[in-house]
């Protein structure tokens, strides 16, 4: 593998000044003092070790309800299942939305800065202190491979060792499209299934996740797993510094490709149609026909949804297989007993629910993702239903490592929930998508506003977890709508959301 290594001098030189000036001078000494770890934070390291390692396993477009042992026995995820059994699962993990259609960009910018959607610095993460950068300054060996999807300067600031990386998504295209067209053959990943379209998720000639590496065609999930395993193997016997590994899969983002044996696990006709399936969304929620939504024909048929769910489950199971390889390599390295493993995704996905295919909406299937933490000091087999945000991982790992969280970080640490010091961090959750959608959610109710088209939805999540019954116009819920509107505007002020409802 072609790793890019940076010396500490190179690393600090690349930081520049501005908002990252906190890292220089006294702050450097403060962050690198191992004695800064308290008795409480040392619970997250193995006996005799000052600080834990962190292995962050990150998927793309994986909704919360796709883990066999947790909430969907139709999906085979034996390695995600073993993480669930070994650790604590946060069942209600959210992100805060996006300022354009590539929701993953915003989610990753928030994750790596620990800052709110409108203050995280956009696609380049501003010049805020970054997650990997902060751990690196504290003496961690930091490594990244896979999908970054923010700008390259932020990547270089974040990690001392950078393996192969990839762009936001891998487009599937037929290299023989012209010749095949003459034969009446079409291989198009969009607007399918449809007659005459022969696109196959296991056809390795159609590129996408099928990458060329040293003359061999390999899936992106295998490539990122191979790189992570090579990094672990290269550290065999070393215990000088703890490590932070950021392994970001492109799976299960479309084009949802996997080897045939994985696709064959999920015959489309046997896939369960979700209860909230609709042929089309009741109204244009904004960006109704952007790229994600064009993957399946309009209106959505049940057969089309089954095909897409089949391929979605197959690529998740394939990614799970390679996650298992990484976990096995960690065990073989001798570092498993001192490693906090974090598994999550950047956001969820509709795949036929509510008549939608993408993640540019405020329904549970799109704003929630899985989050599992396991390792020393973390209770095994536990489910925590508190509402949390994905970008809280920045502050969480800092607290676990016994180092100062930068003052610029806005999302709170999850450690108080893991230790039982608190039962909740947030009374409500806020999310936004461009100027089209605003959402606020409590433990029971969710309010979604669509200011461009004047629509509003209210769901009772206790009695209607699939969000099928809109209560916004029910007279008995008028006060609930008013209360949630006030909470929404409170969050808008906190996060710097400048959308003016009154002007629309």
Helices and strands as residue ranges (DSSP letters): E 4-5, H 8-13, G 18-23, H 26-32, G 34-36, G 41-44, E 53-59, H 78-86, E 88-94, E 97-98, H 103-113, G 122-124, H 131-137, E 141-147, H 152-158, E 161-166, H 177-182, G 204-206, E 210-213, E 216-219, H 220-234, E 243-248, H 260-263, G 268-270, G 291-295, H 302-333, G 336-338, E 339-345, H 364-367, E 368-369, E 371-374, E 382-389, G 390-392, H 393-401, H 415-419, E 429-433, E 437-441, E 445-450, E 455-460, G 475-477, H 478-495, G 501-503
